[in-house]
Amino acid sequence: MRIIAAKKILLSFLFVSFSTCCVNAQDQNVTINQDPKFEQLLNEKRKINTSLTVNDSYKIQIYNGGSEIAKKTLSEFKQEFAAIDATIVFNTPNYKVWVGNFRTRIEAEKTLADIKDRYKNVLLIKPSR
């Protein structure tokens, strides 16, 4: 009984060994044709990504709440402080108005002192990606 089982295993092993020796992998070359403008676009994206330093900059949050009031707050801020960047950021379920893009905390705190009189819930933040 054991001899028959051993013969079956041996024959199975030999069959698998010989059948795989004749298998060939695909030897074809794949060529990709891409538009040269794609490479230009990729380079521009790389330049933009290196210039964006969100993690290294400080921002001031002047509003946190509903959409309509955020839009109103943003437009009022842009009228009063035209030289400072401002944007609305959506963070479920609230809209936040962030202003400035300050490289150092000292710059941000100087602007914060000017803005604090006009807006009540002002925060100095350092957003992460």
C-alpha positions in Angstrom: 0.0 0.0 0.0 2.8 2.4 0.9 4.7 1.5 -2.2 1.7 2.5 -4.4 1.3 5.8 -2.6 5.0 6.5 -2.9 4.9 5.7 -6.7 1.9 8.0 -7.2 3.7 10.9 -5.4 6.9 10.3 -7.4 5.0 10.1 -10.7 3.1 13.3 -9.8 6.4 15.1 -8.9 8.0 14.0 -12.2 5.0 15.0 -14.2 4.9 18.5 -12.7 8.7 18.9 -13.0 8.8 17.9 -16.7 5.7 19.9 -17.6 7.1 23.1 -16.1 10.5 22.9 -17.9 8.9 23.6 -21.2 7.0 26.7 -20.0 8.3 30.0 -21.5 7.6 33.5 -20.2 6.4 36.2 -22.5 9.3 37.9 -24.2 7.5 40.9 -25.7 8.5 44.5 -25.2 5.9 47.0 -24.2 6.2 50.6 -25.5 4.2 53.4 -24.1 3.5 56.4 -26.2 2.7 59.5 -24.2 2.1 63.0 -25.1 5.1 65.3 -24.5 2.8 67.8 -22.8 2.2 65.2 -20.1 5.8 65.5 -19.0 5.6 69.3 -19.0 2.4 69.1 -16.9 4.1 66.7 -14.5 7.1 69.1 -14.1 4.9 72.0 -13.4 3.1 70.0 -10.8 6.4 69.1 -9.2 7.4 72.8 -9.1 4.1 73.8 -7.5 4.3 71.0 -4.9 7.8 72.1 -3.8 6.7 75.7 -3.5 3.7 74.7 -1.3 4.8 74.7 2.3 1.6 74.2 4.2 3.3 72.5 7.1 5.8 75.3 7.6 3.4 78.1 7.6 1.1 79.6 10.2 -2.4 80.8 9.5 -5.0 82.7 11.5 -8.5 81.3 11.8 -11.1 84.1 12.1 -14.3 82.0 11.7 -15.6 78.5 12.3 -19.2 77.7 11.5 -21.9 77.8 8.7 -21.3 78.3 5.0 -23.2 81.6 4.5 -21.6 83.4 7.5 -18.1 82.1 6.4 -18.6 83.6 2.9 -19.8 86.9 4.4 -16.8 86.9 6.9 -14.4 86.2 4.0 -15.7 89.0 1.8 -15.6 91.5 4.7 -12.1 90.4 5.6 -10.9 90.8 2.0 -12.4 94.3 1.9 -10.7 95.4 5.1 -7.4 93.6 4.7 -6.8 93.4 1.0 -3.0 92.6 1.3 -3.6 89.4 3.3 -4.6 86.1 1.6 -7.8 84.5 2.9 -9.6 81.3 2.1 -12.5 79.1 3.2 -11.7 75.6 4.3 -14.4 73.0 4.7 -13.8 70.6 7.6 -16.9 68.5 8.2 -19.4 69.9 9.3 -17.9 73.4 9.6 -16.5 76.0 7.3 -13.4 77.8 8.5 -12.0 81.1 7.3 -8.2 81.0 7.3 -6.2 84.1 6.6 -2.5 84.7 5.9 0.4 82.5 5.1 3.0 83.4 7.6 6.5 81.7 7.6 7.2 82.5 11.3 5.1 82.6 14.4 6.2 86.2 15.1 4.8 87.4 11.8 1.5 85.6 12.5 1.2 87.0 16.0 1.8 90.6 14.8 -1.1 90.2 12.3 -3.2 88.4 14.9 -2.9 91.5 17.2 -4.3 93.7 14.4 -7.1 91.3 13.5 -8.1 90.4 17.1 -9.9 93.7 17.6 -12.2 93.1 14.6 -12.9 89.4 14.9 -13.8 87.8 18.3 -12.9 84.0 18.0 -9.4 84.3 16.4 -6.9 81.5 16.6 -3.4 81.1 15.5 -3.0 77.7 13.8 -0.4 75.7 12.0 -2.3 73.4 9.7 -1.0 70.0 8.6 -1.7 68.3 5.3 
